[in-house]
Amino acid sequence: MKTATLASIALAMSVSAAGAQTIGVSMSDLDKFRTALLNGVVTHGQTISGLKLVTENAKGDNELQKQQVQKLIADKVDAIILAVSDGDLGPQMTKMAADAGIPLIYINNVPSNLLDLPENQVVVASNEKESGTLETKQVCALLKGKGRVVVLMGEPFHAAARARTQDISDVIATPECKGLDIVERQAAYWSRDYADQQMQEWLAAGVKFDAVIANNDEMALGAIRAMKKAGMPMKDVVVAGVDATDDALAAMAAGDLDVTILQSAVGQGATAVDAAVKLVNKEKVPRENNVPFELVTPENIAKYLPKTQ
């Protein structure tokens, strides 16, 4: 499935030529969540008559992403939806789109120049203060306020990774959770494989911990994989992630994952497409468009499991 979406694709819907609009979509990469995010954009786009989507994947290369956005601008798309890998690229991307007069919708990652965005540029994301906070509070509750914690962080320059990691520290600083102690904290770049490797290193070094708090589900799943290979009983450790991906929900149903936080790829994708269409039509859109996070635990997982036919 991934290989089909990695390549640049063009999705054209049956439209009347007079009402046709083209939206360019630039993804920083296509891991599990960002693939779901792209699918959310494409699926909602299919419901809008007169809409054509052209998507690009930068495969984690910032320079390639800038080139792809430049090409979308040169091709005179009507709007651009941008999942930028590094929020610090925001000022450059904003200037490129602003100079061309093309509406720009940042999706999922908040640019560093958020407060300086022009009127035809907006952000669709989830409030990261909710994600790491909900996650860590639940871990704290499960540990009854005491325990040793290891933290797996996403890309160091990704706004969500920074925010979620700060959320963890903020919760642990509260009176009810001050008995938690972060014994290790390392970046695993949102990756299951990197997290697996990092966990193996911690275990080989004899690091003792009661909980793993990961900035996303992929890293939580990588940690679980490493711990299970090492023969650790999952009942003896609390593991938490963010995104509520299908793989994470399956791990929770199996008793391996204790906490995840739903970040709605479908909701963000649909909101971004709607914002793009409105901006193309010269309608006002709020600068920040928040899609709420939701706590998912074994107690309420049935609400979030994929529906079977």
SEKE-742257 format. One record per residue: x, y, z of N, C-alpha, C in turn. Coordinates in steps of 0.1 Angstrom, whole numbers, padded with zeros to 4 digits, always signed. Atoms other than C-alpha are relative to their C-alpha. Example, Ala and Ser with C-alpha at 12.3 -4.5 7.8 and 13.67 -1.06 7.14 Angstrom:
BEGIN
+0009-0012+0000+0123-0045+0078+0009+0012+0000/-0009-0011+0000+0137-0011+0071-0008+0011+0008/
***
This chain:
BEGIN
+0008-0012+0000+0000+0000+0000+0009+0012+0000/-0008-0011-0001+0028+0023+0009+0007+0004-0013/-0007-0003+0012+0046+0020-0024-0009+0007-0010/+0009-0006+0010+0015+0030-0043-0002+0015+0003/+0002-0014-0004+0013+0063-0023+0013+0008+0000/-0013-0007-0001+0050+0071-0022+0003+0008-0013/-0003-0007+0012+0051+0081-0058-0010+0012-0001/+0009-0011+0002+0036+0114-0069-0012-0005-0008/+0011+0005+0007+0000+0108-0080-0009+0012-0002/+0010-0010+0004-0027+0129-0096-0014-0006+0001/+0013+0005-0002-0063+0124-0086-0010+0010-0006/+0010-0009+0007-0089+0139-0110-0014-0005+0002/+0014+0003-0001-0126+0139-0103-0008+0005-0012/+0008-0005+0011-0153+0143-0129-0006+0013+0004/+0003-0014-0003-0159+0180-0130-0005+0007-0012/+0003-0009+0011-0174+0207-0151+0012+0010-0001/-0013-0008+0002-0144+0227-0165-0001+0013+0007/+0001-0014-0005-0158+0260-0153+0003+0000+0015/-0001+0000-0015-0157+0249-0116+0013-0007+0004/-0012+0008-0004-0124+0230-0117+0010+0008+0009/-0010-0006-0009-0099+0237-0089+0011-0011+0002/-0011+0009-0003-0065+0221-0084+0007+0003+0013/-0007-0002-0013-0050+0217-0050+0013-0009+0000/-0013+0008-0002-0013+0206-0046+0001-0004+0014/-0002+0005-0014-0005+0184-0016+0014-0005+0001/-0014+0003-0002+0031+0182-0004+0002-0007+0013/-0003+0007-0013+0039+0155+0022+0015-0001+0002/-0014+0001-0003+0072+0155+0040+0005-0014-0001/-0004+0014+0001+0072+0117+0041-0013-0008+0002/+0012+0008-0002+0048+0088+0043+0002-0012+0009/+0000+0010-0010+0051+0069+0075-0015-0004+0002/+0014+0006-0002+0020+0051+0089-0010+0012+0002/+0010-0011-0002+0003+0083+0102-0001+0009-0012/+0000-0010+0011+0013+0106+0073-0007-0006-0012/+0007+0006+0010+0000+0080+0049-0015+0001+0002/+0014-0001-0004-0033+0080+0068-0005+0015-0002/+0003-0014+0002-0032+0118+0067-0003+0003-0015/+0002-0002+0014-0028+0118+0029-0012-0006-0005/+0012+0007+0003-0055+0093+0026-0013+0008+0004/+0011-0008-0004-0078+0116+0046-0002+0012-0009/+0002-0011+0010-0071+0145+0022-0006-0005-0013/+0004+0006+0013-0076+0123-0009-0015-0004+0001/+0014+0006-0001-0108+0106+0004-0010+0012+0001/+0009-0011+0000-0124+0139+0013-0001+0008-0013/+0000-0007+0013-0113+0155-0019-0009-0006-0010/+0008+0007+0009-0131+0128-0038-0015+0004+0001/+0014-0003-0002-0164+0140-0023-0004+0014-0005/+0002-0014+0004-0160+0176-0037+0000+0001-0015/+0001-0001+0015-0172+0181-0073+0009+0011-0004/-0008-0010+0006-0148+0200-0094+0014+0002+0006/-0012-0001-0007-0117+0192-0074+0010-0010-0006/-0012+0009+0004-0083+0178-0086+0011+0002+0010/-0011+0000-0010-0056+0169-0062+0013-0006-0007/-0013+0005+0005-0019+0165-0072+0009-0001+0012/-0007+0002-0013+0002+0150-0044+0015-0003-0003/-0015+0002+0001+0040+0149-0039+0005-0005+0014/-0006+0005-0012+0061+0130-0013+0015+0004+0000/-0014-0005+0000+0094+0146-0003+0010-0011+0006/-0008+0011-0005+0106+0113+0014+0010+0005+0010/-0009-0004-0010+0121+0132+0043+0011+0010-0004/-0010-0009+0005+0142+0155+0022-0005+0015-0001/+0005-0014+0000+0137+0192+0030+0002+0008-0013/-0003-0006+0013+0153+0204-0002-0009-0005-0011/+0009+0005+0010+0132+0181-0023-0014+0005+0002/+0013-0005-0002+0101+0193-0006-0001+0015-0005/+0000-0013+0005+0110+0229-0014-0001+0000-0015/+0000+0001+0014+0116+0219-0050-0014-0004-0005/+0014+0005+0004+0082+0201-0052-0010+0012+0002/+0009-0012-0002+0064+0232-0037+0002+0010-0011/-0003-0009+0011+0082+0254-0063-0007-0005-0013/+0006+0005+0012+0069+0231-0090-0015+0001+0000/+0014-0002-0001+0034+0232-0077-0004+0014-0003/+0002-0015+0003+0036+0270-0078+0001+0003-0015/-0002-0002+0014+0050+0269-0113-0012-0005-0008/+0011+0006+0007+0021+0247-0123-0013+0007+0002/+0012-0009-0003-0003+0273-0110-0012-0007+0006/+0011+0006-0007-0022+0252-0086-0008+0011+0007/+0009-0010-0006-0051+0270-0069+0003+0002+0015/-0004+0000-0014-0039+0261-0033+0010-0011+0002/-0009+0010-0004-0013+0241-0015-0003-0005+0014/+0000+0006-0013-0017+0217+0014+0013-0005+0003/-0014+0003-0003+0017+0213+0031+0002-0007+0013/-0005+0007-0012+0028+0187+0056+0015+0002+0001/-0014-0004+0000+0062+0203+0063+0007-0008+0011/-0007+0008-0009+0088+0181+0080+0006+0008+0011/-0007-0008-0010+0105+0209+0098-0008+0014+0001/+0008-0012-0001+0084+0238+0112+0008+0012-0003/-0008-0011+0003+0114+0260+0108+0001+0004-0015/+0001-0003+0015+0109+0258+0070-0011+0009-0003/+0012-0008+0002+0077+0277+0075+0003+0014-0007/-0002-0013+0006+0091+0312+0067+0003-0001-0015/-0003+0001+0014+0105+0300+0034-0012-0004-0008/+0012+0005+0007+0074+0281+0024-0011+0011-0001/+0010-0011+0000+0052+0310+0034+0003+0011-0011/-0004-0010+0009+0072+0335+0013-0002-0005-0015/+0002+0006+0014+0071+0312-0018-0014+0001-0004/+0014+0000+0004+0034+0308-0017-0006+0014+0000/+0005-0014-0001+0027+0345-0007+0004+0007-0013/-0005-0007+0012+0049+0358-0036-0008-0004-0012/+0008+0005+0012+0028+0336-0060-0015+0003+0002/+0014-0002-0002-0005+0346-0044-0009-0012+0002/+0007+0013-0001-0014+0310-0037-0003-0003+0015/+0003+0004-0014-0033+0300-0005+0008-0012+0004/-0008+0011-0005-0013+0277+0017-0006-0005+0013/+0006+0006-0012-0026+0253+0043+0010-0009+0006/-0009+0009-0007-0001+0238+0068-0009-0010+0007/+0008+0011-0006-0014+0204+0079+0009-0008+0010/-0006+0009-0010-0003+0185+0111+0012+0007+0007/-0012-0006-0006+0030+0204+0117-0002+0015+0000/+0002-0014-0001+0028+0240+0129+0013+0007-0004/-0012-0007+0004+0052+0264+0112+0005+0009+0011/-0006-0009-0010+0076+0285+0133-0005+0014-0001/+0005-0013+0003+0061+0316+0117-0015+0001+0001/+0015+0000-0001+0025+0309+0128-0006+0013+0002/+0007-0012-0003+0018+0343+0141+0002+0011-0011/-0002-0010+0011+0031+0360+0109-0006-0004-0013/+0006+0005+0012+0010+0341+0084-0009+0010-0006/+0010-0009+0006-0008+0362+0058-0014-0006+0000/+0014+0004-0002-0046+0360+0056-0003-0013-0008/+0004+0012+0008-0046+0333+0029+0009-0012+0003/-0007+0012-0005-0024+0309+0049-0005-0004+0014/+0005+0004-0013-0037+0288+0078+0007-0013+0004/-0005+0013-0005-0028+0258+0099-0012-0009+0005/+0009+0010-0004-0048+0226+0104+0008-0010+0008/-0008+0010-0008-0035+0205+0133-0008-0003+0012/+0006+0003-0013-0043+0192+0167+0009+0007+0011/-0007-0007-0010-0033+0211+0199+0009-0010+0008/-0009+0010-0006-0002+0192+0210+0001+0001+0015/+0001-0001-0015-0007+0205+0246-0009-0011+0005/+0009+0010-0004-0035+0179+0247+0006-0014-0001/-0005+0014+0003-0016+0149+0232+0009-0005+0011/-0010+0004-0010+0014+0146+0255-0006+0000+0014/+0006-0002-0013-0006+0158+0284-0010-0012+0004/+0009+0011-0002-0034+0132+0280+0008-0013+0002/-0008+0012-0001-0008+0105+0274+0007-0002+0013/-0009+0001-0012+0014+0112+0304-0009-0001+0012/+0009+0001-0011-0015+0118+0328-0005-0015+0002/+0005+0014+0000-0028+0083+0319+0011-0009+0005/-0011+0009-0005+0006+0067+0324+0002+0003+0015/-0002-0004-0014+0009+0086+0358-0011-0008+0008/+0011+0006-0007-0025+0072+0368+0002-0015+0001/-0002+0015+0000-0016+0036+0358+0012-0004+0010/-0012+0002-0009+0017+0039+0378-0003+0005+0014/+0003-0005-0013-0001+0055+0407+0010+0011+0005/-0008-0011-0003+0022+0085+0405+0014-0003+0003/-0014+0003-0003+0055+0067+0410+0005-0010-0010/-0006+0009+0009+0079+0050+0386+0011+0006-0008/-0011-0004+0009+0109+0052+0362-0005-0001-0014/+0006-0002+0013+0101+0064+0327+0011+0002-0010/-0008-0004+0011+0119+0063+0294-0009+0006-0011/+0007-0008+0010+0109+0087+0266+0006-0002-0014/-0004+0001+0014+0111+0081+0228-0006+0012-0007/+0005-0012+0006+0109+0114+0209+0001-0001-0015/+0000+0000+0015+0101+0121+0172+0012+0008-0005/-0011-0008+0006+0122+0143+0149+0002+0012+0008/-0003-0011-0009+0140+0169+0170-0005+0013-0004/+0004-0013+0005+0129+0198+0148-0015+0000-0004/+0014+0000+0003+0093+0187+0144-0008+0006+0012/+0007-0007-0011+0070+0210+0164-0008-0010+0009/+0008+0010-0008+0048+0180+0176+0010-0007+0010/-0010+0007-0009+0079+0162+0190+0004+0009+0011/-0004-0010-0010+0090+0193+0208-0011+0001+0011/+0012-0003-0009+0055+0199+0223-0003-0012+0008/+0004+0012-0007+0047+0163+0232+0011-0003+0011/-0011+0002-0010+0081+0160+0250-0001+0010+0011/+0002-0010-0011+0075+0192+0269-0012-0003+0008/+0012+0004-0007+0040+0180+0278+0004-0011+0011/-0004+0011-0009+0056+0149+0294+0007+0006+0013/-0007-0007-0012+0079+0171+0316-0009+0008+0008/+0009-0008-0008+0051+0194+0325-0009-0008+0009/+0008+0008-0008+0029+0166+0337+0008-0006+0012/-0008+0006-0011+0057+0150+0357+0004+0010+0011/-0003-0011-0010+0063+0184+0374-0012+0003+0009/+0011-0002-0008+0028+0183+0388+0000-0008+0013/-0001+0007-0013+0023+0173+0425-0004-0015-0001/+0005+0014+0000+0003+0141+0417+0009-0009-0008/-0009+0008+0009+0030+0129+0392+0015+0002+0003/-0014-0003-0002+0062+0141+0408+0008-0012+0004/-0008+0012-0003+0071+0106+0418+0005-0008-0013/-0006+0006+0013+0078+0098+0381+0013+0006-0003/-0014-0005+0002+0114+0100+0371+0004-0005-0014/-0004+0003+0013+0126+0102+0335+0015-0004+0000/-0014+0006-0002+0157+0079+0334+0007+0001-0014/-0006+0000+0013+0163+0080+0296-0009+0008-0010/+0008-0007+0010+0152+0102+0267+0008+0002-0013/-0007+0000+0012+0162+0097+0231-0009+0002-0012/+0008-0001+0012+0150+0106+0196+0000-0013-0008/+0001+0012+0008+0138+0077+0175-0007+0004-0013/+0004-0005+0013+0125+0099+0146-0013-0005-0005/+0013+0005+0004+0089+0086+0146+0000-0014-0005/-0002+0012+0007+0103+0053+0134-0001-0013+0009/+0001+0012-0007+0094+0018+0146+0014-0007+0001/-0013+0007+0000+0128+0004+0136+0010+0007+0009/-0010-0007-0009+0148+0032+0153-0004-0002+0015/+0004+0002-0014+0127+0028+0185+0004-0014+0004/-0004+0014-0003+0133-0010+0184+0015+0000+0003/-0015-0001-0002+0171-0003+0181+0003+0007+0013/-0003-0008-0012+0170+0023+0209-0003-0008+0012/+0004+0008-0011+0151+0000+0232+0010-0011+0003/-0010+0011-0001+0176-0028+0225+0012+0005+0008/-0012-0006-0006+0204-0004+0235-0002+0002+0015/+0004-0002-0014+0186+0005+0268+0001-0013+0008/+0001+0013-0007+0180-0031+0277+0014-0006+0001/-0014+0005-0001+0216-0041+0269+0008+0007+0010/-0007-0008-0010+0228-0013+0291-0006-0001+0014/+0006+0003-0013+0206-0025+0320-0009+0011+0005/+0009-0011-0005+0183+0005+0321-0013-0006+0006/+0012+0005-0007+0154-0002+0345-0011+0011-0002/+0011-0010+0002+0120+0014+0338-0013-0007+0002/+0014+0005-0002+0083+0010+0345-0009+0004-0011/+0009-0005+0011+0069+0029+0315+0008+0005-0011/-0005-0006+0012+0077+0039+0280-0010+0010-0005/+0009-0011+0005+0062+0072+0268+0006+0004-0014/-0005-0003+0014+0066+0076+0230-0008+0011-0006/+0007-0011+0007+0057+0107+0209-0009-0005-0010/+0010+0005+0009+0039+0084+0185-0001-0015+0001/+0002+0014-0001+0026+0049+0181+0010-0009-0006/-0010+0008+0006+0052+0037+0157+0012-0003+0009/-0011+0001-0010+0079+0043+0183-0004-0009+0011/+0005+0008-0011+0058+0027+0210+0000-0015-0005/+0000+0014+0005+0054-0004+0188+0014-0006-0002/-0014+0004+0001+0091-0005+0181+0006-0004+0013/-0005+0003-0014+0098-0005+0218-0006-0013+0004/+0007+0013-0003+0072-0033+0223+0007-0012-0006/-0007+0011+0008+0089-0054+0196+0013-0004+0006/-0013+0002-0006+0123-0050+0212-0002-0007+0014/+0002+0006-0013+0110-0058+0247-0005-0014-0001/+0005+0014+0002+0091-0089+0235+0011-0009-0004/-0011+0008+0005+0122-0101+0217+0010-0004+0012/-0009+0002-0012+0141-0097+0250-0007-0008+0011/+0008+0009-0009+0114-0118+0268-0006+0008+0012/+0006-0008-0011+0100-0089+0289-0015-0002-0001/+0014+0001+0000+0064-0095+0300-0006+0014-0001/+0006-0013+0002+0042-0067+0287-0008+0005+0012/+0008-0004-0012+0021-0068+0319+0009+0008+0010/-0009-0006-0010+0052-0055+0338+0004+0014-0004/-0004-0014+0004+0056-0022+0318-0012+0007-0007/+0010-0008+0006+0032+0006+0308+0006+0006-0013/-0005-0006+0013+0036+0016+0271-0011+0009-0005/+0010-0010+0005+0020+0047+0257+0005+0006-0013/-0003-0007+0013+0019+0063+0222-0010+0010-0004/+0010-0010+0005+0000+0088+0201-0003-0003-0015/+0006+0001+0014-0021+0085+0169-0011-0010-0001/+0010+0010+0001-0043+0055+0175-0001-0006-0014/-0001+0007+0013-0032+0038+0143-0006-0013+0001/+0005+0013+0000-0047+0005+0133+0009-0010+0007/-0010+0009-0006-0015-0013+0143+0000+0002+0015/-0001-0003-0014-0015+0005+0177-0013-0006+0007/+0013+0005-0005-0052-0005+0183+0001-0015+0001/-0002+0015-0001-0043-0041+0175+0009-0004+0011/-0010+0003-0011-0014-0040+0199-0007+0002+0014/+0008-0002-0012-0038-0026+0226-0009-0011+0002/+0009+0011-0001-0063-0053+0219+0007-0013+0005/-0007+0012-0003-0036-0079+0223+0006+0001+0014/-0005-0002-0013-0026-0064+0257+0014+0005+0001/-0013-0004+0000+0007-0050+0247+0002+0016+0001/+0000-0015-0001-0001-0012+0244-0010+0004+0010/+0009-0004-0011-0017+0005+0274-0007+0014-0003/+0005-0014+0002-0023+0041+0261+0003+0004-0014/-0003-0008+0012-0027+0059+0228-0009+0011+0000/+0008-0012+0001-0041+0092+0218-0004+0002-0014/+0005-0002+0014-0063+0096+0187+0004+0014-0005/-0002-0012+0007-0049+0122+0164-0007-0003-0014/+0009+0003+0012-0076+0122+0136+0006+0004-0013/-0005-0003+0013-0059+0119+0103-0011+0003-0010/+0012-0003+0008-0093+0118+0087-0005+0014+0002/+0005-0013-0003-0104+0149+0105+0010+0011-0005/-0009-0011+0005-0072+0169+0097+0000+0001-0015/+0000+0000+0014-0073+0158+0061-0012+0007-0006/+0012-0006+0005-0109+0168+0056+0000+0015+0003/+0000-0014-0004-0105+0201+0075+0010+0008-0009/-0010-0007+0009-0074+0210+0053-0006+0002-0014/+0006-0001+0013-0093+0203+0021-0011+0011+0000/+0011-0010-0001-0123+0224+0032+0006+0014+0001/-0006-0013-0001-0100+0252+0042+0006+0005-0013/-0006-0003+0013-0082+0251+0009-0011+0005-0010/+0011-0004+0010-0115+0253-0011-0005+0014+0004/+0005-0013-0005-0127+0282+0011+0010+0012-0004/-0010-0011+0003-0094+0302+0006+0000+0003-0015/+0000-0002+0014-0095+0296-0031-0012+0009-0004/+0012-0007+0003-0130+0310-0031-0001+0014+0007/-0001-0013-0007-0118+0341-0011-0008+0001+0013/+0007+0000-0012-0137+0330+0020+0010+0001+0012/-0009-0001-0012-0122+0337+0055+0001-0013+0007/-0002+0012-0007-0107+0308+0074+0009+0004+0012/-0009-0003-0012-0093+0310+0110+0014-0004-0002/-0015+0004+0002-0055+0310+0112+0003-0013+0006/-0002+0013-0006-0056+0280+0135-0013-0008+0001/+0012+0009+0001-0080+0251+0130+0004-0013+0007/-0004+0011-0010-0078+0226+0159-0009-0012-0002/+0008+0013+0000-0089+0189+0155+0004-0007+0013/-0004+0005-0014-0091+0176+0191+0006-0014+0001/-0005+0014-0004-0072+0146+0205-0010-0007+0009/+0008+0008-0009-0089+0118+0223+0008-0011+0006/-0007+0011-0008-0076+0094+0250-0006-0014-0004/+0004+0014+0004-0078+0057+0239+0007-0009+0010/-0005+0009-0009-0074+0030+0265-0007-0014-0002/+0007+0012+0001-0084-0007+0268-0015+0000+0004/+0014-0001-0004-0116+0004+0285-0009+0006-0010/+0009-0006+0010-0129+0024+0255+0005-0003-0014/-0006+0003+0013-0110+0008+0226-0011-0004-0010/+0010+0005+0010-0142-0007+0211-0005+0012-0009/+0005-0012+0007-0152+0028+0201+0009+0004-0012/-0009-0004+0010-0121+0032+0180+0005-0011-0010/-0004+0011+0008-0115-0002+0165-0006+0001-0014/+0005-0001+0013-0119-0004+0127-0013-0008-0001/+0013+0007+0001-0155-0013+0118+0001-0011-0011/+0000+0011+0009-0159-0047+0102-0013-0001-0008/+0012+0000+0008-0184-0054+0074-0009-0011+0006/
***
